[in-house]
Amino acid sequence: MLFFWMIIVAFALIVYVVLDGYDLGIGVLTLFQPDAARRRQMVEVVGNVWDGNESWLILLAMGLWGGLPDVYATALPGLYIPLLVMLFALIFRGFAVEMTLHRAASDRTWTRLFGVGSLVAAFAQGVLFGGLLCGVTVRNQLFAGATWDFLGHGYGVLTGLVTVTLFCLAGAAMLQAKTGETLRDQMAGLVRPLTLVTVSGVALSAALLPVATSAQLRLDGVDRWLPFGYAVLVAIGGFWTAYRRAGRAPDLIPFLAVSAAEVAGLVALLALYFPQLVPPSVTLYSAGASRETLDFLVIAIGVFAPGTIAYHAYSNWVFRGRQPLDDGADADGRHAAPSAVPGPQAAKGGN
């Protein structure tokens, strides 16, 4: 049951990274978009789905809290700062996107704040992940580290920057599929340089990981090196496909390729770290809750997860196709009228 529960938690993590990663990346990209109408178009792509995407973070958090309580008890004291920064940034970002969608396109304030919130949240998530990969100092089952240990002598900053570039790559790839004309061409033109920067950052992070982490990285059995090897090949293929297919139809292929690379990267880390959850001392087997608790959680997830998946499927079906440019705003955003999130009648064409 514990292993089955871990599969559920891993699934929630993968889905969150893929879905919320691209809309965080779109948010960051709005900071570099000078055209008000197209900036508004980018926000509306996120506004259609952002709340559903973040629901997987709640499932992930509750899964760890209920099913793996020792992970919380051990890791959180060493990761409070990036975790709280991430949570406040996500809350602020949600407020900013809704305010943006109910104001004129010429109002740059809330759009910029939405972009800043996205940037801070993405960077904090990367720092949090890097701090967890580096490990947490534990003595007698209690946190014994320092406040800033999560930075890992700079490794956490590196993973934060890599996470931002990876999410921007996913966001640009999604915008290639979800927008048309000028904005589509702009985003397609960003996919290749962002791919090169992301791959460079991932390679550097991978090279420094054995030095930065306190975990025991193992590839000593076929059950480890085989999935690790396949995951590395899939990640390389995903980034290569995204690079090669940038700006070419079908427009959804670069995003699917980046998503495959993200999933493969998480699988590779799982093969390296399993069964360590909070390196080096907290493992899957030492952190699990009681059998009764896990039974209850599996039943609860079995009830709510299908509804969450159905909601995602429905919302993506309703807002399928390309996001139209708001005709109420000119290139400079002057004389723009407030617009709401478009309904299905506006979401036609494209993929």
N, C-alpha and C positions, 0 to 999 in steps of 0.2 A: 504493500500500500504506500509506503514511504517513497519508493522509487516511482510509482505511478504519479504521486503528488508532485514529485520533482519534475516530471515530464510536463505537467500542467503549468507549473511556474516557469519552466523554460519556454514553453509555447507562448505564454503571456509576454515574456520579455522579448521574444523574437517579433511578435506581432506589434508590440509597442515601438520597438526600434524602427521597424519598416514603415509603419503608418505615421506615427508622430514625428519620426525623423524627417520625413520630407516636408511636413508643414512647418516644423521649426526652421528648416533650411529655407523655405520660401520666405518666412518672416525675416531672416537675416538678409536675404537678397533684396528685400524692399528698401533696405538702407542705402543701396547703391543704384536704385532706379530713380532717375531724375524726372521722369515723365509722370505727372500726377494721375492721369487716366489709367495708364498701365500699372502704376503702383496700386491703384484701387482694384484693378482687375486681379492682381496677384493676391491681394487680401481677400477678395471674394472667393477665390479658389480655396483658401484655407477656411474661410468662414462657413463654408458648406459642411465641413467634416471635422473640424478640430476637436469639438467636444466629444464626439464618438471615438476619435483616435486616442484621446487621453484616458478614456474609460479603462483601457488595458493597463495603464499605470496603476489605477486603483486596484484592479484584480491582482496585479503583481505584488503590490504592497500588502494587501490583505492576505494573500497566499503565503508570503514570507512570515508575516506576523502570526498568523494562526497555525501554520503547518511547521514552521521552522523558527520557533521563538528564540532559540539560542543565537541565531544569526543576528537578530535585532539586538539582543542584550550585549553581544560581544562587539559587533561592528559599529553600531550607531554612535557610541561615545567618541570614536575616532573619526567619524564622518559627518558629525552634526553640521558643521559649517557649510560644506558644499550641498548637503541635503536641504538645509533650510533655505539657502540661496536659490536652489532649483525650485523649491515649492513656491516661494514668494514670487519668483520670476514667472512661473506658470500661471499663478493666480492673476498677477498683474497683466500678463499677456492676454489671458482670456477676457479680462475687462476691457483692455485696449482694442482688441479686435471687434468686440461688439460696439464700442463707442465709434470706431472707425466706420463701421457699416451703417451707422445711423447719422452720420454727418456728411457734409459736402466733400467731394473729392479734393477740393482746393484746400481743405483743412489738413495741413501736414502734421500737426502736433501728435494726434493719436496714432497715425500711421507710423511715425518715427518711433513713438513709444512702444508700439507693437513690435517693431523690428528690434529695438533694444532688449525688450523682454525675451524675445526669441533667442537673441545672441547670448544673453546671460544664462538662460535656461540650458541651451545646448552646451555651452562651455562648462557649466556646473555639472551637468550629467557626465561629461567626459572626465572631469576631475574626480568625480565620485567613483566612476568606474576604474580609473587609474589607481586611485587610492585603495580600492578593494583588491585589485590585481597585485599591488605591491605587498599587501598583507597588513594585519593589525597586530600590534604587540599585546600579548595576553600572558598573564601570570596568575596561576591559581584560578583559572576560569574567569578572570576579571580583566578589563581593559587596563593596560599599564603603559600606554604610550603617551605622546605629547599632543598638544592641540593641533599642530600643523604637520603631523606625520603623514596626513593624506596626500601632501604634495609630493612625497617620495623623492626628495632631493631634485625636484623639477620634473619628474616623470609624470606626475598628475597634470602639470601645466601642458606638457606635450600631448597627453591623451585628450585634454580639453580642446586644444587647437585642432587635433586630428578629427575629433568628433564634429566640430563646427564645419570643417571643410567637407567631411563625409555627408553631413546633413545638407549642406549647400549643394553638393553634387546631386543628391537625391531630389532636392527641391527643384533644381534647374531641369533635371530629367523629367520630372512630373509636369512642370510648366511647358516643356516642349510638347507634351501630349495633351495638355488641358487648355492651351491658349492657341491663338492663331495669328497669322500675319507677322507684324513687326516684333511683338513680344516673343512669339514662338521662335523666330529666327535669332533674337537676342539670347534667349536661354539655351538654344541649341549650340550657339557659339561658345557658351560658357562650359558646356559639358566636358569638352576635351581638356582645356587647361585645368579645370577642377579635378578631373580624373588623374592627371599627372601629379598634381599637388597632393591629392589624397593618397595615391599609391606610394609616393615618397614618404609621407608621414606614417603610413601603416608599416612600411618596411623599416623605418627608423625605430618605431615603437617596438616592433617584433625583435629587432636586433638588440635593443636595450633591455628587453623584458627579463632575460635570465639574470642580469646584473641588478635590476631594480627590485625584483620580487623576493620575498622570503619564502615563497611556496616551493614545494618540491615538484618541479616540472618533469613529467615522466612520459616517455614513449617506448616503454619496455615490453609491450605486448601487442599482438595483432589487433586486439580490441581498442588499442590507442592509436598506433601509427597508421592503421589503415583508414579510419575515419578522418584522422588529421590530414593525411596525404590527399584524400579525396576533397576535403574541405578547402585545402590550399589551392588545388587545381580548379575547383569551382570558383573560388574568389578571383583567381587570375583570369579565368575565362569571363567572369562577370565584368570585371573592370575593362578587359580588352574589348568585349562586345559593346559596352557603353561608349568607349572611345571611338570604335569603328562606326557605330550606328548613329552617332550624334548628328542631328540635322537631317536624317534620312527616315523615310517611312518604312514600316509603320512606326509612328512616333512614340508608342508606348514601350518599345523594346529597350531603349536605354534605361528607363526606370526599372523595368523588370530585371535587367542585368545588374544594376546597382543593388537592388533588393536581394538578389541571389548572392552577391558578394557579401552583403551584410550578414545574412543568415549563415553563410559558410564560415565567416570569421568567428561568429559566436560558437559554432560547432567545433571549430579548431581549438578555441580556448577551453571548451568543455572537455575535449579529449586530453588537453594538457593538464588541467587542474583537477579533474574528477578523482576522488570524491570531496576535495577541499571546497568549501563554500566561503569561508573567511580564512585565508591562509595566515599562518601555516597550521593552526591547531583545531579549527572548527570544521568538521566534516559533515557530510550528509547524514551519516549514521549517528553522530553524536549530537546533532542539533534537532533531530526530528521530534515532533510532539507525540503524544500517546496515540495508540491505534484508534481509540474511540474518537479523538479529536480529528484525526485524518479521515475517518469514515464520514463524520459529519460534514467536513469541508468538501470532500469529493461529491457528496450528495448535493450540497449547496451549489457547487460549481456546475454540477450536472444540470441543475435547474436554470441557473442564470446565464451560463456561457452561451447556450444556443440562442437565447434572446438577444444577447449582445452581438453575436455573429449575424443574426437575422437583421438587426438594426443597421449594421454596417453594409450588408448586402443591399438593403432597401435604399439607404441614403446614397450609396454609390450608383445605384440604378437610376434614381430620381435625378441626380446631378451628373449623369453620364454626358460625355461629349465635351466640347470646348466651352470655356467660359467666355462670353462675349465681352467686347470692350464697351464700357459705359458711354453711350452716346450723349449723355448729359454733361460730360466734361470734355473740354478741349485739351490740347496737348499740355497746356500750362495749368490746367485745373480751374480756369476762370469760368464763372457763371455756371458752376456745377450744382446740380440739385442732389439732395440726398437720395440714395438708392438703397433698396433692400436686397437681401440675398436673392438671386434669381431663382425662379421656379423651374419646373421641368420644361415648360414651353420655351425657355431661353437656352436650355442646355441641349442643343442639337448639333449634329455634325461631328466630324473628327472620330476619335476612337472611343 
